[in-house]
């Protein structure tokens, strides 16, 4: 990722605070006959004005796509909805870059980075195939707890009084 000027990072954080989302998705994989959860860090933003997402795209890459479910022919919606999204290791630099400027989603971004930086996840990225390496029950429980805490933060954001 090329260096991004601070004013652009501040803009991205403000836009993301209002229109973005950070999550750890949990998908079940039936590899080797087991029902092992695969957890993935995802950052995304949606807007009816594609220009803001194009700016994010220039800053952090990723593709922009039209919400096909919302924009089917015959649906009487007012405007098209566009999405920008990054997942896994491509999402982490975005989180790290905008944390210093984020107000509303700072805690969510920090939690997402802490998920990514879990010691056993870092080890798996340094040569051990995550799919071939079984996490301990305690590690998996910790990952699922972080994903759950992130979901709860979205439902119960800190109030303005708490943030002052």
N, C-alpha and C positions, 0 to 999 in steps of 0.2 A: 504494500500500500504506500503510495507516495505521500509525503508530508502534506497535511491539510492545514491551511491557515486557521488560526484560532477563531476569527469571526465566523468562518464556515462551520466549524465544529459547534460553536455556540448556537448558530442557526439550526443545525441538525438536531442538537439536543432539545431545543425548544419545539421544533416540529415533532420530534419523536415523543416528547412529553405529552403533546396533545393528540397526536394521530398514530403513535406507534404502540407496539406490543412486544413484550419479551416473555418467553415461556420456555419451559422444558417439557417437551411432548413425551408421552409414554406410549410406546407401541409394543404389542406382544409379538414375539417372533417364535415360531415353532421349529427352531433348528434342533436337530438331534432328538426330536420327539419331546422336547421340553417347551414350556411356555415361559420363556425368559423375556422380561421387559427390556426394550431398547430405549434409552433415554437420549433425547437430542435437544440441544439448545437451539432456539429459533428466535430471530428478531424479524419483525415485519411492520410495515406501515401501509395504510390504505387511505385513498383520497379520491374524490371525484375530479380533482384537477391534476392531471398527469404531470404538469410542469414541476411541482414540488418533488414528486417521486423521481423524475428525471435528474433533478439536482442530487438527490441521494444516490442515484445510480452512478453519476459521474464521480461522486466522492468515494463510494464504497463498492462499486460494481453491482452485481446481481441483475436479474432481469425484472422487467415490469410486465405484469399480465393483467388482462381484463377479467373481472369476476364473471365467469361464464354462467354460474347459477343465477346470479342477479340480473344478468343481461340477456336472457333468452328472448328470442323473438316472441312478441305477443304479450310480454310482461309490461305492465304500465308503470314502470319506475321512472322517476324524474331524470336521473342522471346515471351515467355509467360509473362504475366503481373500479379503480385500478389498485393493484397490489404490488409492493416491493418486498422481497423476502430473502433472507440469508439464513443458513442453518449450519450447525456444527462448527468446525474450525473457522469458517468464513464469517460467522456471526460474532466471534469473540473480539476481533479488532474494533468493530463498531461499538460494542459495549464499552471497551476500555477507553476508546477515544472520546465518547460523549459523557462518561460518568462525571468528569469535573464540572461540566456545564449543566447537567441535568438537575432539575428541581423536583419534579413530580415523580419521576420513575427512577431516581437515583438508587434507592434501596433495592428495587427490583433488578436493576442492572448489576449492582454489586453482588447480589445473591446469585445471579446468573453466572458471573465470573467466578465466584467461589465454587459453584458447581463444576465449572469447566476445570478449575485448578485443583480439584480433589486429587490427592497424591496417587491413588491407584488409577485414576483416569489419565493423569500425566504419564505414568509409567506405561500404560497401554499404548499411548501415542508415540512412545520412544522405542518401538520395536516389537512389543508383544501385541499380537492380534487380539483385539477386544472380544471378538466373537469366539475365538478359540480359548480364551482365558475366562474362567468362571469367577465372577465376583463372589465374595463371601456374602452370607445372608446379612451380616451387619453393614457391609458396604452398600449393598442394594437397598437396604432399609434406609440408610442415610441419604442416598440419592433420591429415593422416592419421597422422603421427608422434605428435602429441599424443593422438589417439584411441587409438593403440596403447599409448602410455605409460600412459594411464588404465586400459586393460584389464589391463596388467601389474601395476599397483599393486594392483588388486583380487585378483589371483592371488598376489602376493607382498607382503603388507602388512609394514610394519616390525615387527620383533619388539619385545616389551616392553622388552628390554634396550636396544635402539637408541633407544627413545622416552624413556628416563630422562635 
